[in-house]
Amino acid sequence: MKMYSLSCKDMDMEKCNYVAMGETKDEVIKMASDHFVKAHPKEANEAMEKMSKEELNEKMMDNIVEKDDEEDM
């Protein structure tokens, strides 16, 4: 089974250990977006001033890590 993850560190937020994990990329983006807005409101506002929601989603999509869940094999 493939799993996807995206951490704040993947998005250059070095001081945050949050990792969104899910079975689909869309699920991971939703979780990461919700976390970003709630936990990092200043950075979220700055990002939204610099790029559109679509551009931000594309940046997140580019940074998603795909992993095989070896325990299910």
Protein Blocks (a to p, Z undefined) as FASTA:
>chain_A
ZZddddfklnopakbcbdcddfbfklmmmmmmmmmmmmmmmlmmmmmmmpcfklmmmmmm
mmpccdddfklZZ
